[in-house]
Amino acid sequence: MDLLELSNMNRIIIGDVHNCADELRQIILRNPKCEYICVGDLFDRGTNGVKVWELIHKHSIKCTRGNHEQKMIDYFEGRKDYLPHHYYQFLNRFSEVYKLEDLYEFIRNLPLLIKLDESSLVTHGGIDLENPWNPNLSANVYGRWDPNKKVPRDIDSEECWWNLYSHKTLVYYGHVVADTIRYRNGLLEHTNSVGLDTGAVHGGHLSAICHETKQTTVIKSKNYYAEVKGQKIEPSRTVVEFRNRISAITKTNQTIEAVPQMLEVERLQYLDEK
């Protein structure tokens, strides 16, 4: 799925959550009876990933695919041999409570773009500068308008896509951390991009904005959640076995659409053998 369209009720666009469940819950409580959309980077780094998963499903939160979800997909499908240890903190815990099959299917089906209306969209990292409605993995997930260049660390750099952007379509995004919500005009005279990653997992804030009213909600983080201090976490046996299964399936089936069917076949075979 590349593009998802939403209804016209009040919509709350939420910055990078990174497992900050308590802060996400506060955003929801302060904006009741709305539709919630997260810009991606839902899991990893923080310690409350299972709670984030539960909030997403309880409140039917829509999400775009962040680079952290993409890295997990690439790991499961064998394009990455390993992940930083803080990913395993989440995956190991998740596998103790829920099925990794459900997580994998969820992140694999996250859209690159969410359409709010004819002139507004949500993505994670950035957009195609020529056509913001064009799904582009490099631009949408990693914010690289030029796949050969990294996103500059200086958010005021002329090389940043939001300073080069010349279309009227309003883009809500995350990915790049700043101290506050950042509004940019690009090459126009009115705001055409809103950056919402304000470093919740790094002890900053989880920020959100209502698309219809432009009212913002900013929640101070309860803690610095970013890293697992003094630990080297390895993937659990359950995670490794699941990864090996998915990797084997994707290597023997060129189309990723075959994976759910193959998993179902394996499940039925397992039940028959019991």
SEROBA-810033 format. One line per 4 residues: number of its first residue (from 1); for each residue x, y, z of N, C-alpha, C. Coordinates in pm, 1 decimal. Atoms other than C-alpha are relative to their C-alpha. Layout:
BEGIN
NUM = X:Y:Z:X:Y:Z:X:Y:Z ~ ...
***
This chain:
BEGIN
1 = 84.4:-118.8:0.0:0.0:0.0:0.0:88.2:124.3:0.0 ~ -81.3:-120.2:8.7:148.3:333.8:-104.9:-72.4:124.3:49.6 ~ 76.3:-120.4:-33.1:-133.3:587.3:-50.9:-129.3:-39.0:68.9 ~ 122.1:26.9:-75.1:-413.4:583.3:208.8:-77.8:129.7:12.9
5 = 86.5:-116.7:-12.9:-709.2:822.9:211.9:-84.2:-12.0:126.4 ~ 74.1:0.1:-125.4:-891.6:925.1:531.8:-130.9:76.9:-12.7 ~ 126.8:-72.0:-4.9:-1230.1:1067.5:629.3:25.5:148.7:26.9 ~ -12.5:-144.7:-19.5:-1299.6:1436.8:692.4:-27.9:44.6:142.8
9 = 14.4:-42.5:-138.2:-1343.5:1432.2:1072.2:131.4:65.1:45.4 ~ -122.0:-62.7:-49.2:-1092.5:1626.5:1282.5:111.2:-103.0:13.7 ~ -111.1:93.8:0.9:-754.2:1463.7:1239.6:120.4:57.3:73.9 ~ -113.9:-39.6:-81.9:-464.7:1479.3:1483.6:123.6:-69.9:-55.7
13 = -122.8:54.5:56.9:-122.4:1433.9:1323.6:105.2:-0.8:109.6 ~ -89.1:19.5:-114.2:130.6:1296.2:1573.9:141.1:-30.6:-47.2 ~ -140.7:19.7:36.1:509.7:1307.9:1554.4:53.3:-137.4:36.5 ~ -65.2:129.6:-22.4:757.2:1020.6:1595.1:-20.6:-46.8:144.6
17 = 35.8:49.5:-133.3:634.7:809.9:1889.3:115.4:-76.3:65.4 ~ -113.9:77.1:-52.4:930.8:569.9:1931.7:-30.5:-64.5:134.8 ~ 36.3:76.2:-119.3:750.4:359.8:2193.8:-37.2:84.7:121.5 ~ 37.4:-86.8:-113.3:655.7:661.4:2409.9:-150.6:-9.6:23.5
21 = 142.3:30.0:-14.6:320.8:514.4:2512.1:-72.1:99.0:90.8 ~ 67.4:-91.8:-93.0:242.2:742.4:2807.7:-26.8:134.3:-67.3 ~ 15.4:-128.8:68.3:296.1:1052.3:2596.3:-104.6:-9.8:-111.5 ~ 101.6:20.8:103.8:88.0:909.1:2310.5:-139.9:-2.8:61.5
25 = 129.8:5.8:-67.3:-194.2:836.0:2552.5:-47.5:140.8:38.3 ~ 37.3:-137.5:-34.9:-187.2:1199.5:2669.8:-47.0:78.7:-122.0 ~ 45.3:-65.5:124.1:-215.4:1322.9:2311.8:-144.6:-38.3:-28.6 ~ 134.6:49.4:28.4:-525.6:1105.6:2267.3:-100.6:56.0:100.5
29 = 90.8:-49.6:-103.4:-681.3:1211.5:2599.5:-31.7:148.3:-18.9 ~ 22.0:-144.1:17.8:-638.6:1578.7:2515.0:-70.3:33.4:-131.1 ~ 67.6:-21.1:128.4:-791.5:1532.5:2171.7:-100.4:-113.1:-23.6 ~ 94.6:112.6:10.2:-1092.2:1302.6:2220.5:-84.8:7.6:-127.0
33 = 94.3:11.8:111.4:-1322.3:1182.4:1942.4:57.0:57.4:-128.6 ~ -65.9:-42.5:123.1:-1072.5:1254.5:1666.4:55.3:-122.4:-71.8 ~ -73.6:103.8:70.3:-899.2:1048.5:1403.4:147.9:30.8:18.3 ~ -140.4:-19.6:-32.5:-531.5:995.5:1486.5:87.4:-60.0:-109.0
37 = -93.8:44.0:103.0:-247.2:968.7:1237.7:141.0:22.4:51.4 ~ -140.1:-11.1:-40.0:115.6:897.3:1330.0:89.3:4.5:-123.2 ~ -88.3:-18.6:115.3:401.4:996.3:1099.6:103.2:-111.8:-15.2 ~ -96.4:109.7:11.8:591.3:669.8:1154.4:103.6:3.0:110.5
41 = -93.1:24.0:-110.3:880.5:550.1:1372.4:-80.1:-20.6:128.3 ~ 89.7:31.2:-110.5:628.4:396.7:1607.3:70.9:-77.2:110.2 ~ -63.2:94.6:-91.8:845.2:131.1:1765.7:151.6:20.6:0.3 ~ -145.6:-4.7:-16.5:1206.6:94.1:1879.2:42.2:118.3:85.3
45 = -65.9:-95.7:-89.0:1426.0:290.0:2120.3:-67.8:9.9:136.2 ~ 66.9:-7.8:-129.2:1167.5:344.4:2394.0:-30.5:-138.0:56.0 ~ 20.4:126.6:-70.3:1060.8:75.9:2641.1:-144.7:-47.9:-0.8 ~ 141.5:34.4:-11.0:682.0:72.7:2599.7:-63.3:-31.2:-134.9
49 = 48.5:29.8:134.0:642.0:-63.5:2248.7:-128.3:-79.9:-3.3 ~ 122.1:80.2:-3.9:375.7:-318.6:2342.1:-119.8:88.9:30.2 ~ 109.7:-92.6:-31.7:163.2:-41.4:2494.1:-33.3:88.3:-118.8 ~ 26.0:-78.5:121.2:205.6:166.7:2178.9:-81.0:-82.8:-98.5
53 = 74.2:91.3:88.1:89.6:-133.3:1973.3:-147.3:-8.8:41.8 ~ 136.7:12.3:-50.2:-217.8:-165.0:2195.3:-78.8:129.2:-19.5 ~ 68.0:-128.2:22.6:-300.9:206.6:2173.1:-34.7:19.1:-147.3 ~ 24.8:-12.5:143.6:-269.4:199.7:1794.8:-124.9:-78.2:-39.9
57 = 114.6:82.5:38.0:-522.1:-81.6:1769.7:-127.3:39.1:75.3 ~ 117.3:-42.8:-76.8:-752.9:42.4:2045.1:-65.2:121.6:-63.3 ~ 52.7:-126.1:52.5:-790.1:382.8:1880.7:3.4:6.4:-152.7 ~ -2.6:7.6:147.7:-757.5:268.7:1517.4:88.2:109.4:-59.4
61 = -91.9:-103.5:46.4:-458.3:498.0:1469.2:58.3:-39.5:-135.2 ~ -62.3:21.5:129.9:-344.8:529.1:1108.7:145.8:45.9:7.8 ~ -142.8:-30.5:-8.5:30.3:542.0:1049.3:64.5:-11.1:-137.4 ~ -84.8:18.5:116.5:279.7:595.4:772.2:122.9:-81.1:41.8
65 = -116.4:84.2:-25.6:592.0:381.8:740.5:123.7:84.8:24.7 ~ -122.9:-70.7:-31.9:898.2:521.2:914.9:122.5:-83.6:-34.4 ~ -122.3:73.1:30.9:1259.7:425.7:858.1:27.0:-111.2:101.5 ~ -19.7:106.3:-98.4:1257.5:223.9:1181.3:-87.4:-121.1:-31.6
69 = 81.4:112.2:46.5:968.4:12.5:1052.7:64.3:-64.2:-123.2 ~ -62.9:53.1:120.4:1149.2:-22.4:720.1:120.7:-86.4:35.4 ~ -116.3:79.3:-40.5:1462.7:-147.2:895.3:-42.9:-135.7:53.9 ~ 49.0:128.6:-48.9:1260.7:-415.8:1072.4:-47.7:-87.9:-115.2
73 = 41.9:76.1:118.8:1104.0:-519.4:740.6:121.8:-57.7:-70.7 ~ -120.3:45.1:69.6:1448.5:-540.2:581.1:71.0:-110.7:77.7 ~ -59.9:104.8:-82.5:1574.4:-748.6:873.2:-78.5:-129.9:-14.3 ~ 81.7:120.3:10.8:1283.8:-991.5:862.5:14.4:-65.7:-137.1
77 = -1.9:53.5:135.8:1310.3:-1028.6:485.6:140.6:-31.5:-50.4 ~ -134.6:45.4:32.6:1683.9:-1092.8:491.1:88.8:99.4:-71.1 ~ -84.1:-101.3:64.3:1812.8:-767.8:343.8:96.2:64.1:99.9 ~ -91.9:-41.9:-105.8:1973.8:-679.9:678.1:29.7:-121.5:86.3
81 = -38.9:116.0:-79.5:2168.0:-935.3:880.3:-21.7:19.5:149.8 ~ 16.9:-26.2:-143.2:2123.5:-764.7:1215.4:-60.5:138.8:17.7 ~ 54.1:-129.7:-37.4:1964.1:-468.3:1391.9:73.6:50.6:123.8 ~ -53.1:-49.9:-126.7:2094.3:-236.4:1664.4:-75.8:-62.1:117.3
85 = 55.1:77.8:-110.9:2029.6:-390.9:2006.8:-130.4:54.6:53.7 ~ 124.3:-53.8:-54.9:1751.6:-149.6:2101.0:-122.2:-45.8:-78.6 ~ 111.5:60.2:72.6:1534.5:-300.9:1824.5:-39.9:-131.7:65.5 ~ 29.1:130.5:-59.4:1564.8:-641.4:1989.3:-70.7:14.4:134.2
89 = 72.5:-23.1:-125.0:1448.2:-493.4:2316.9:-149.7:-0.9:-27.6 ~ 141.8:-2.7:35.5:1115.3:-424.2:2146.7:-47.6:-133.3:-55.5 ~ 44.5:122.6:66.1:1096.7:-735.2:1928.0:-8.2:-117.0:97.5 ~ 2.8:109.1:-97.9:1183.7:-973.2:2212.2:-122.6:10.8:90.6
93 = 114.9:-20.3:-88.4:921.9:-822.3:2440.1:-130.9:-22.1:-75.6 ~ 122.7:15.3:77.8:659.0:-808.1:2166.4:-31.0:-148.2:-21.9 ~ 19.9:141.9:30.8:710.1:-1176.2:2082.5:-45.0:-80.1:121.3 ~ 46.3:67.1:-121.4:638.1:-1268.9:2445.2:-149.9:18.8:21.9
97 = 139.5:-36.3:-25.7:292.2:-1111.0:2429.0:-88.4:-21.1:-123.2 ~ 76.6:9.0:123.5:180.4:-1107.9:2065.3:77.9:-77.8:-105.4 ~ -62.5:74.8:108.2:256.9:-1281.9:1738.7:83.0:92.4:-88.4 ~ -83.8:-78.6:90.3:545.2:-1151.3:1531.0:-60.2:6.7:-139.9
101 = 68.5:-3.6:128.8:338.3:-1242.6:1224.9:-89.6:123.0:-10.7 ~ 90.3:-114.9:1.3:90.6:-970.2:1323.2:77.3:130.9:-12.5 ~ -83.6:-119.6:10.5:363.0:-710.5:1371.8:54.2:15.1:-141.0 ~ -57.8:-3.3:134.8:527.2:-800.1:1041.9:-102.9:42.3:-104.0
105 = 104.5:-36.4:95.8:200.4:-779.6:848.2:-39.7:146.6:16.4 ~ 38.1:-139.3:-26.3:118.9:-447.1:1015.6:100.6:97.1:-61.1 ~ -99.0:-97.0:48.9:447.0:-271.4:938.0:20.3:-12.4:-151.4 ~ -17.9:19.7:143.1:469.9:-424.8:590.2:-108.4:70.0:-80.8
109 = 112.2:-61.9:69.6:132.3:-276.7:499.8:-17.6:148.1:31.6 ~ 9.7:-143.1:-26.8:196.9:72.3:634.2:22.0:78.0:-129.5 ~ -14.9:-77.4:123.3:148.3:326.0:352.0:115.1:99.3:9.2 ~ -103.4:-102.1:5.0:418.0:566.5:241.1:-59.9:139.8:13.4
113 = 69.1:-128.9:-4.4:164.5:850.1:215.3:-142.1:-20.4:51.0 ~ 140.2:-2.8:-39.1:-168.6:928.0:381.0:-60.5:131.1:-50.4 ~ 66.3:-117.7:56.3:-399.4:1165.2:195.5:-104.3:51.8:97.6 ~ 98.4:-62.5:-86.6:-590.2:1406.5:420.1:-111.6:63.6:-81.0
117 = 94.4:-60.7:93.6:-757.2:1600.2:139.6:76.6:28.3:-128.2 ~ -62.4:-22.0:130.2:-676.4:1724.3:-209.4:127.8:82.8:7.2 ~ -116.5:-88.1:-8.8:-409.3:1961.7:-80.2:87.0:-26.6:122.0 ~ -76.1:28.4:-121.9:-264.2:1789.1:228.7:27.6:-149.3:12.5
121 = -36.1:140.5:-17.9:-81.3:1467.0:310.2:90.7:-16.5:121.6 ~ -89.3:37.2:-109.3:112.2:1286.7:583.7:99.3:-101.9:-53.7 ~ -102.0:98.3:32.5:438.9:1101.1:535.1:100.6:-2.7:114.1 ~ -96.2:5.9:-110.2:740.4:1013.5:746.9:118.0:94.3:-19.0
125 = -125.7:-72.7:12.3:1061.1:1158.1:609.7:-1.0:116.3:-96.3 ~ -1.7:-105.6:100.3:984.4:1370.0:307.0:-79.0:-39.4:-122.8 ~ 78.5:23.2:120.9:842.1:1382.8:-43.3:87.0:15.1:-125.0 ~ -57.8:-21.4:131.8:932.0:1371.7:-408.8:-18.3:147.2:-33.9
129 = 10.0:-144.4:23.5:1012.0:1735.7:-485.4:-73.4:33.1:-129.0 ~ 69.5:-25.4:126.9:873.9:1704.7:-838.0:-149.6:-23.7:13.4 ~ 141.1:34.7:-16.8:545.4:1545.1:-730.6:-20.7:-58.0:138.9 ~ 13.2:47.8:-137.7:459.9:1517.8:-358.1:-95.3:-118.7:14.7
133 = 94.5:111.3:-6.5:184.7:1264.8:-435.8:59.8:-129.2:-54.2 ~ -64.4:117.4:55.3:430.0:1024.7:-595.0:65.0:-82.0:112.1 ~ -63.0:82.6:-104.1:507.9:737.8:-352.6:144.8:-30.5:-36.9 ~ -142.2:14.7:26.6:885.3:720.8:-323.9:66.3:-46.7:129.8
137 = -53.1:58.5:-123.0:1048.7:490.6:-67.4:114.8:81.8:57.2 ~ -116.2:-75.3:-47.1:1372.7:687.3:-45.8:-41.9:133.9:59.7 ~ 43.1:-131.9:-46.4:1199.6:1023.7:-9.6:-96.0:-10.5:117.6 ~ 104.1:6.5:-102.4:898.6:920.3:199.4:49.2:-58.1:130.9
141 = -44.5:67.6:-122.0:1074.7:690.8:446.6:125.7:63.5:58.1 ~ -129.5:-49.8:-47.3:1423.1:843.5:465.5:19.6:150.6:-19.0 ~ -11.9:-143.7:20.5:1361.8:1203.7:357.8:106.3:39.5:-99.7 ~ -105.9:-28.6:97.6:1616.3:1178.3:75.7:-62.7:36.9:-133.9
145 = 53.3:-40.9:130.5:1488.3:1383.4:-215.7:96.9:-38.6:-110.2 ~ -102.2:56.7:87.3:1815.1:1280.0:-378.2:51.2:-125.5:70.6 ~ -38.0:122.8:-69.4:1878.4:910.2:-292.5:148.8:-13.5:25.5 ~ -145.2:7.7:-17.6:2253.0:971.5:-315.2:51.1:95.2:108.2
149 = -39.7:-96.2:-102.3:2251.7:1237.9:-44.3:-70.5:-28.6:131.1 ~ 61.1:13.2:-130.0:2188.5:1215.1:329.1:-73.7:128.3:36.1 ~ 71.5:-118.2:-46.8:1946.3:1448.3:501.6:93.8:81.0:89.0 ~ -90.9:-80.8:-83.9:2151.4:1738.3:647.1:-46.9:5.8:145.0
153 = 34.7:-10.5:-141.9:2163.0:1758.6:1025.3:-52.8:139.1:35.2 ~ 44.5:-137.6:-22.7:2111.5:2135.3:1011.5:-133.6:20.4:-69.2 ~ 132.7:-10.9:60.1:1736.4:2183.8:958.5:-17.9:128.0:-80.6 ~ 7.2:-122.3:79.2:1803.3:2529.4:811.2:84.5:-7.2:-127.3
157 = -85.1:15.0:117.5:2036.8:2393.2:544.8:-80.0:13.9:-128.2 ~ 65.3:-13.6:130.0:1951.3:2483.7:187.1:-16.0:-133.4:-70.1 ~ 9.6:132.8:59.8:1993.8:2114.8:104.9:-119.0:-80.0:53.5 ~ 115.4:70.3:-54.9:1694.0:2011.9:318.0:-119.1:13.2:-94.1
161 = 108.3:-1.9:98.5:1392.6:1918.7:107.6:-105.9:104.2:32.7 ~ 106.0:-93.6:-37.0:1155.6:2142.0:308.4:36.2:144.7:-34.1 ~ -40.1:-133.5:43.3:1359.3:2447.1:208.4:5.7:12.3:-152.0 ~ -0.4:2.2:146.4:1356.7:2343.4:-159.5:-138.2:-25.3:-58.3
165 = 132.3:44.9:41.9:992.0:2240.7:-174.5:-82.4:116.7:-55.8 ~ 66.8:-110.7:69.1:786.1:2450.8:-418.1:-146.6:-26.1:-31.4 ~ 141.4:28.0:26.9:440.6:2286.6:-424.9:-88.1:52.3:113.3 ~ 94.5:-50.5:-99.2:128.6:2409.3:-242.6:-52.5:-109.5:91.9
169 = 48.0:110.1:-82.9:39.6:2064.3:-108.2:70.0:2.5:136.1 ~ -54.1:-5.5:-135.7:83.9:2076.2:270.5:45.4:-139.1:42.7 ~ -59.3:127.4:-39.1:311.2:1800.9:401.8:27.1:0.2:150.5 ~ -32.7:23.4:-140.5:310.7:1681.4:763.1:98.2:-116.4:3.8
173 = -103.1:103.4:-0.7:619.7:1475.4:844.6:72.6:-0.9:134.3 ~ -79.9:9.8:-121.8:864.3:1369.0:1117.4:145.2:-23.4:-35.6 ~ -131.8:51.1:37.9:1201.0:1190.8:1103.8:117.4:82.6:51.4 ~ -112.2:-86.9:-38.7:1428.4:1490.4:1172.0:-37.9:75.6:127.4
177 = 32.6:-56.7:-131.3:1439.2:1605.7:1535.2:30.9:148.9:5.5 ~ -21.9:-142.0:-29.4:1398.9:1970.8:1628.0:-57.6:28.2:138.3 ~ 46.6:-33.9:-134.7:1326.2:2147.2:1956.4:-149.6:28.2:3.7 ~ 141.7:-36.4:6.5:982.6:2266.3:1844.2:-56.8:-42.3:-135.9
181 = 64.0:23.4:129.3:729.7:2203.0:1569.3:52.1:104.1:-97.8 ~ -59.3:-92.7:96.4:879.2:2355.9:1255.3:-90.1:17.8:-122.2 ~ 81.8:-36.7:114.5:679.9:2536.5:990.7:91.8:58.7:-106.2 ~ -87.1:-46.2:107.5:848.8:2590.7:655.4:-82.4:40.8:-121.9
185 = 65.8:-50.0:120.5:747.6:2784.5:345.6:61.5:-53.8:-127.6 ~ -68.4:44.4:120.3:991.2:2619.4:110.6:30.8:117.5:-90.7 ~ -19.7:-109.4:95.2:1001.8:2836.6:-200.9:-127.8:78.8:-22.2 ~ 126.6:-71.6:11.3:648.7:2968.8:-144.1:-10.5:106.5:109.0
189 = 20.8:-104.1:-100.0:503.5:3251.5:63.6:-93.3:-45.8:111.7 ~ 82.3:51.4:-108.4:289.8:3026.6:283.4:53.3:-137.2:41.8 ~ -51.1:126.1:-52.9:358.0:2720.8:498.3:-43.4:-117.0:-87.3 ~ 34.3:120.0:76.7:377.7:2403.7:290.5:59.4:-127.1:60.3
193 = -44.0:120.0:-70.8:542.8:2166.7:540.8:3.1:27.6:149.9 ~ 0.8:-9.3:-145.9:511.3:2097.9:913.6:74.7:-121.2:55.0 ~ -79.7:106.9:-59.3:778.2:1893.2:1095.3:-40.6:-23.0:143.9 ~ 60.3:30.0:-129.5:649.0:1713.9:1403.9:87.6:-84.2:92.6
197 = -87.1:77.4:-89.5:945.2:1519.1:1546.1:72.7:95.0:93.5 ~ -63.5:-86.6:-99.9:1039.0:1700.6:1865.2:67.5:-82.8:110.1 ~ -89.8:76.2:-86.3:1246.1:1424.2:2021.3:-60.8:-59.3:124.8 ~ 64.0:57.6:-118.8:999.7:1253.4:2255.1:86.8:-106.7:64.9
201 = -78.4:110.0:-55.0:1224.8:950.8:2294.1:132.9:46.0:59.7 ~ -125.4:-55.5:-50.9:1524.6:1173.2:2369.0:-22.2:95.0:117.9 ~ 29.2:-85.6:-113.6:1357.4:1342.0:2663.3:-58.7:133.3:-38.9 ~ 59.3:-125.4:46.9:1201.1:1616.7:2451.4:-150.2:1.4:18.3
205 = 145.9:-6.7:-4.7:832.9:1633.8:2363.7:-59.5:-87.1:-110.4 ~ 78.9:59.1:107.2:572.1:1439.5:2169.7:-98.3:106.3:-45.3 ~ 79.7:-110.8:52.3:402.3:1692.2:1945.7:-103.7:-48.2:-99.6 ~ 107.7:32.8:92.6:78.3:1683.0:1750.0:-67.9:128.1:-44.0
209 = 72.0:-114.8:52.1:-130.4:1919.2:1539.1:-131.2:-47.3:-60.1 ~ 128.5:29.2:61.6:-495.6:1918.7:1438.3:-0.2:59.9:-140.3 ~ -2.8:-49.1:138.4:-516.1:1945.1:1060.9:-107.0:104.8:-23.9 ~ 111.9:-90.6:27.6:-852.9:2122.3:1066.3:13.5:134.2:71.9
213 = -5.0:-123.8:-78.2:-789.9:2380.3:1341.8:139.9:57.9:12.5 ~ -141.9:-34.2:-15.9:-407.0:2390.2:1342.7:40.2:20.4:145.2 ~ -35.6:-3.5:-142.2:-418.7:2372.9:1722.9:101.1:-109.6:28.6 ~ -104.6:97.2:-29.9:-112.9:2197.4:1863.2:-13.9:-54.5:142.4
217 = -8.0:62.7:-131.9:-67.0:1959.8:2156.6:143.8:-47.5:18.1 ~ -140.2:34.1:-24.1:281.2:1922.4:2305.0:11.9:-59.4:139.7 ~ -11.2:72.0:-127.0:351.2:1667.0:2578.9:146.9:-19.2:35.3 ~ -138.1:18.9:-44.9:676.6:1677.4:2775.4:24.0:-147.1:32.7
221 = -32.8:140.2:-26.0:845.0:1337.7:2786.3:26.6:-23.1:148.1 ~ -21.8:33.9:-140.5:847.6:1165.8:3123.6:144.0:-39.0:27.5 ~ -132.4:55.0:-22.2:1194.5:1028.5:3067.6:82.3:11.3:-127.2 ~ -86.3:18.4:116.2:1491.8:987.2:2835.5:0.3:-148.7:-28.5
225 = 22.0:141.7:26.6:1406.4:657.8:2668.2:94.7:-57.8:-105.3 ~ -59.4:32.1:129.7:1646.1:649.5:2375.1:81.1:-128.0:-5.7 ~ -89.3:114.4:12.1:1899.1:378.3:2453.4:-11.8:-94.7:119.3 ~ -5.8:98.3:-108.8:1936.6:64.9:2660.0:140.4:8.8:59.0
229 = -131.1:-27.5:-57.5:2221.2:165.6:2888.2:65.7:-125.5:56.2 ~ -78.6:105.9:-59.5:2493.2:-85.8:2970.0:-41.0:-140.8:-35.8 ~ 45.9:132.8:38.3:2326.3:-374.8:2789.9:27.3:-25.6:-147.7 ~ -8.1:40.8:139.3:2387.6:-565.4:2471.6:-105.3:-108.2:-18.5
233 = 113.9:90.0:12.6:2060.5:-729.8:2378.1:7.2:-74.5:-132.5 ~ 1.6:83.9:119.4:2052.6:-1017.0:2133.0:-143.6:-40.4:-30.7 ~ 136.0:44.9:32.1:1744.5:-1136.0:1944.7:-31.5:-132.5:67.7 ~ 40.9:124.6:-63.7:1550.2:-1406.4:2123.7:-10.8:-111.1:-104.6
237 = 13.4:113.7:91.1:1515.6:-1752.7:1976.8:-124.9:14.4:-86.2 ~ 124.5:-18.8:75.1:1158.2:-1669.1:1875.8:19.6:99.7:-113.9 ~ -25.4:-102.0:102.3:1272.1:-1358.1:1686.7:87.0:-57.0:-111.8 ~ -90.7:56.5:100.0:1555.7:-1542.1:1512.2:-72.6:-101.4:-88.0
241 = 71.1:101.0:77.2:1333.6:-1831.5:1408.8:-101.0:62.8:-95.0 ~ 95.6:-68.0:87.3:1067.0:-1598.1:1274.2:71.6:68.0:-115.3 ~ -77.1:-67.8:104.9:1324.8:-1395.1:1084.9:49.3:-100.4:-104.2 ~ -49.0:101.3:93.9:1470.2:-1711.1:930.6:-111.9:-49.9:-90.4
245 = 115.0:44.5:80.7:1124.6:-1820.3:814.6:-35.9:102.5:-106.2 ~ 38.9:-104.9:94.3:1037.7:-1486.4:655.8:107.2:18.7:-106.3 ~ -110.2:-16.8:93.8:1380.3:-1451.9:498.6:0.3:-111.9:-103.5 ~ 1.9:113.4:92.6:1355.7:-1800.4:346.5:-116.0:11.4:-98.4
249 = 116.9:-14.4:87.2:1007.1:-1731.4:210.3:22.9:107.0:-105.5 ~ -19.1:-109.8:94.3:1103.1:-1399.5:53.1:109.5:-29.9:-101.1 ~ -104.4:36.7:95.1:1412.2:-1551.6:-107.3:-51.3:-96.9:-105.4 ~ 51.6:98.4:95.1:1214.2:-1831.5:-270.9:-122.8:50.2:-75.0
253 = 116.0:-60.2:66.5:915.7:-1612.3:-362.0:33.2:145.0:-31.2 ~ -45.6:-132.1:40.9:1010.8:-1305.2:-560.5:-99.0:109.1:40.1 ~ 99.2:-100.2:-36.9:684.5:-1127.7:-480.2:-31.6:-8.7:148.6 ~ 23.3:-3.2:-143.9:636.6:-1022.5:-118.8:-144.7:-32.9:33.2
257 = 139.8:29.8:-24.2:260.0:-1069.4:-158.6:-21.0:-147.5:33.9 ~ 13.2:143.4:-27.2:322.6:-1444.7:-131.1:23.1:-33.3:146.3 ~ -37.7:31.9:-138.0:443.1:-1417.8:230.6:-119.5:-36.1:87.6 ~ 111.1:38.1:-88.1:102.2:-1415.7:409.8:-54.5:-139.0:-30.9
261 = 50.6:131.3:37.8:-15.4:-1718.0:213.0:94.3:-110.4:45.1 ~ -97.9:99.5:-41.3:307.6:-1905.0:284.3:-3.0:-20.3:151.3 ~ 8.6:12.7:-145.2:280.2:-1829.3:656.7:-123.3:-79.7:40.5 ~ 122.1:72.8:-30.6:-76.8:-1961.8:657.8:17.0:-148.6:-30.7
265 = -26.8:139.7:33.5:34.3:-2280.9:483.9:84.7:-65.2:108.8 ~ -85.5:53.0:-106.5:309.0:-2326.8:744.0:-79.8:-23.2:128.2 ~ 80.4:12.5:-122.3:58.3:-2270.2:1025.0:-89.6:-123.8:-6.5 ~ 87.5:114.8:16.1:-183.7:-2530.5:888.6:78.0:-131.0:4.6
269 = -84.2:120.3:-4.9:97.1:-2780.5:836.8:39.7:-30.5:144.4 ~ -39.1:19.4:-139.7:207.9:-2726.3:1195.7:-116.1:-58.8:80.6 ~ 116.1:51.2:-71.4:-146.7:-2786.4:1324.3:-27.9:-144.6:-36.7 ~ 21.5:138.0:44.3:-174.5:-3103.5:1117.5:98.0:-97.2:66.4
273 = -102.2:85.6:-58.1:146.6:-3235.2:1269.4:-17.7:-21.0:149.6 ~ 16.4:9.6:-146.9:37.8:-3179.2:1630.2:-89.3:-117.8:37.8
***
